[in-house]
Every structure is written in C-alpha cells, then in structure tokens.
Amino acid sequence: MVNQPTAQDLVAWRSMIANRQKWQLMVKVTANCPHCGWRGQLADGRWKIGLNEPAVDNRANQALLVWLSKELNCPVSRLAISHGRTSGFKTIVAIN
C-alpha cells in the first residue's frame, strides 16, 4: 500500500485552509502517470503525487491544483504554486 496522508492530516489541512491559516504543502510531482494520486512520501517529508497530465504548457500544474483542491475540499482559487512552477519539486500554498 502506498504511503499517503492520514485522514487526520487531511482534516487538519482542510481546517487550516477553511480558517485562512497559513498552510503549505511541499510535493514532488510526477507527470504522465497512469493513475493520479498520492504516491508516497520522500525522506525529506515531501509528498509524492502522480498526475495524468504531461508537463507541457502548464497542464501538469493546473491538474495538480485541481486534484489537490478536490482532496482538500476547497476551491482551486484558494491554492497556488509558490515555488517550483517549472520543476518537479513544488510548494503549494493556501491563498488567503
């Protein structure tokens, strides 16, 4: 079974975003994966996420924000990539 955030992690993250608290998530994104979703966690704490979209014309970045907004039950407009727009290593933040 793939390591993924616990239900408690997701509840805490959703609460922080809903209450407009400072929140960020550091991830390693792999584009062109056969299945979209959590793929484990790196030793440095970053979460690995696989996406179906290619890393072309910002498609993987958009797919990441849409997928993550569904996981966190928040509007896509509340999330942004603050670092790593052109890299596989990204930092996602909640916009207040």
N, C-alpha and C positions, 0 to 999 in steps of 0.2 A: 504494500500500500504506500502511496506517495505521501510524504510528509506535507501537511498543509496547515494553515492557521486553524486553531481550535474554534469551536463555537463561541467560547468566551472571548477570544481575540476579536472575532468579527463583531460581537455585541459591543465590546468596548470601543472599537474603531467607529462603528455606526453612531454610537452615543457622542463620541468626540466631534464627529463631523456635524451631527444634528445640533449640537450645542455650540457650534462655531468655535471650538477649541483648536489650538494649534495641533496639526496632525500631519505626519509624513510617513511614507512607505518607500523603502528602498528595495528595488527589484532588479532582477536580471531577466530580460525578455528574450525569448527565442521565437523568431518569426517562422512562418511556413511549417508549423507543427500540425500533425494530423488531428490533434484534439486540443481545443482551447481550455486552459485552466491552470491550476496550481501544479507545479512540477517538483516541489521540494524546497529545501532551504540550503543556502550556502553556509560555509563555516563562519563567514563574517556577519551572518544574520539576514542577508538579503533573501527575499523570496524569489524563487524561480517561477516564471509564468510563461506558458506556451500560448502562442496565438496562431490562428489560421492564416492571417493576412501576411503578405510579403512586406519586407522593409523597403517599400518603394512609395514615393510621393506621400509620405506621412501616413500611409494606410495602417501600418502596424501601431503607430502611436494612437491614432484615433480608435482602433479596435481595442487597444489596451484600456483607454479611458472608458469606452462604452462597456466593456466586460467588467471592469472594476466597479463602475457605478451600479451595475446590476448586483454584484456581490455585496456591495455596501448599502444597497437600497437608498441611493442618493442620486440627484440629478447629475448628469455628465458635466453640466456647467459649474458644479462645485469642486471639480477635480482639475488639476493641471500638472503638466510635467515641468518641474522647476529646473532639473538638471538632466542632461543626457538625451536630448532630443534626437541626436544622430548616433547614439551609442546604444549598445545592448543593456548597459547599466544605467538605470534611470531612478530619479527620485520623484515620487508623486506627492503632491501636497493638496490639502483642502483649502479652497479659496473662501475667505470669509466675506 
